[in-house]
Amino acid sequence: MIRGKLWFRCAAMHDPVTPIVVQPALIGWEAKERKVELLIERAFDGEELVRRMKGWITVDPKKVIEVVNRYGRLKVLDDKELVVEVEKPEDFQGLQKALEQAFGSEVEAELISKK
């Protein structure tokens, strides 16, 4: 498995940024006739994290997801870090080229070296 980090262009500062999960979402309920004290902590998946970047980055997150899904998949690693996973080095190179063709310098995939 080959992993890479996705860098997006920040809509406000125009520098490269990538989203991270600081705290998982807390989901609760409001009941009409009783008090519900149940909370569920739920982590984001990779696609959901990218979708939530709409307006904060200079490209359409849905289009980024479409391009990435042709070569691999988005994943949140260790409940924090957004990565793209592909099977082969050729897939990663293809992804990099496809991102450049679709978005220019607005989105980049950077290979994560194994430690």
C-alpha positions as CSV (number, residue, x, y, z in Angstrom):
1,M,0.0,0.0,0.0
2,I,1.3,3.4,-1.0
3,R,0.2,6.5,0.9
4,G,0.3,10.1,0.1
5,K,-0.8,13.4,1.7
6,L,-3.1,15.7,-0.2
7,W,-2.3,19.4,-0.1
8,F,-5.0,21.9,-1.1
9,R,-4.7,25.7,-1.8
10,C,-6.2,27.6,1.1
11,A,-8.9,30.0,-0.2
12,A,-8.0,32.7,2.3
13,M,-4.2,32.6,2.5
14,H,-3.4,30.8,-0.8
15,D,-0.8,28.5,0.8
16,P,-0.8,24.7,0.9
17,V,-3.0,23.2,3.6
18,T,-4.4,19.7,4.5
19,P,-7.3,19.0,6.9
20,I,-6.7,17.0,10.1
21,V,-9.2,15.7,12.6
22,V,-8.7,17.6,15.9
23,Q,-11.6,16.0,17.6
24,P,-14.2,13.5,16.4
25,A,-17.8,14.6,15.9
26,L,-20.1,14.2,18.8
27,I,-23.6,13.2,17.8
28,G,-26.5,13.4,20.2
29,W,-30.3,13.5,20.2
30,E,-33.0,15.9,21.2
31,A,-36.3,14.2,22.2
32,K,-39.6,15.9,22.2
33,E,-40.9,14.2,25.4
34,R,-37.9,13.1,27.3
35,K,-34.2,13.9,28.0
36,V,-31.7,11.9,26.0
37,E,-28.2,11.8,27.5
38,L,-26.6,9.6,24.9
39,L,-23.7,10.9,22.9
40,I,-21.8,9.0,20.2
41,E,-18.3,10.0,19.2
42,R,-17.8,9.3,15.5
43,A,-14.7,9.8,13.4
44,F,-14.9,11.2,9.9
45,D,-13.9,9.1,6.9
46,G,-11.6,10.5,4.2
47,E,-14.3,11.6,1.7
48,E,-16.4,13.2,4.4
49,L,-13.4,15.2,5.7
50,V,-12.6,16.4,2.2
51,R,-16.3,17.3,1.5
52,R,-16.3,19.5,4.7
53,M,-13.5,21.6,3.2
54,K,-15.9,23.3,0.7
55,G,-15.4,27.0,0.8
56,W,-12.1,26.7,2.7
57,I,-10.1,25.5,-0.3
58,T,-9.9,26.9,-3.9
59,V,-11.3,23.8,-5.6
60,D,-14.6,21.8,-5.5
61,P,-14.0,19.0,-3.0
62,K,-16.4,16.7,-4.9
63,K,-14.2,16.9,-8.0
64,V,-11.1,16.1,-6.0
65,I,-12.9,13.0,-4.6
66,E,-13.8,11.9,-8.1
67,V,-10.2,12.1,-9.3
68,V,-8.8,10.4,-6.3
69,N,-11.3,7.5,-6.5
70,R,-10.1,6.7,-10.0
71,Y,-6.6,5.8,-8.6
72,G,-7.2,4.9,-4.9
73,R,-9.1,6.0,-1.9
74,L,-9.2,8.7,0.7
75,K,-8.7,7.6,4.3
76,V,-8.2,9.2,7.7
77,L,-5.2,7.6,9.2
78,D,-4.9,7.1,13.0
79,D,-8.3,9.0,13.4
80,K,-6.4,12.3,12.5
81,E,-4.5,12.5,9.2
82,L,-6.0,12.6,5.7
83,V,-4.2,10.4,3.3
84,V,-4.7,8.9,-0.1
85,E,-4.0,5.2,-0.5
86,V,-3.1,3.5,-3.8
87,E,-2.0,0.0,-4.7
88,K,1.0,0.6,-7.0
89,P,3.6,3.4,-7.6
90,E,2.1,3.8,-11.1
91,D,-1.3,4.6,-9.6
92,F,0.3,7.3,-7.4
93,Q,2.1,8.8,-10.4
94,G,-1.2,8.7,-12.4
95,L,-3.0,10.4,-9.5
96,Q,-0.4,13.2,-9.4
97,K,-0.7,13.8,-13.1
98,A,-4.5,13.7,-13.0
99,L,-4.6,16.2,-10.1
100,E,-2.3,18.5,-12.0
101,Q,-4.3,18.3,-15.1
102,A,-7.6,18.9,-13.3
103,F,-6.5,21.5,-10.8
104,G,-3.1,22.8,-11.8
105,S,-1.2,23.8,-8.6
106,E,-4.3,24.0,-6.5
107,V,-4.1,20.3,-5.3
108,E,-1.0,18.2,-4.9
109,A,-0.4,14.6,-3.7
110,E,2.9,14.2,-1.8
111,L,4.3,10.7,-1.2
112,I,4.6,9.7,2.4
113,S,7.9,7.9,2.9
114,K,7.9,4.8,5.0
115,K,9.6,5.1,8.4
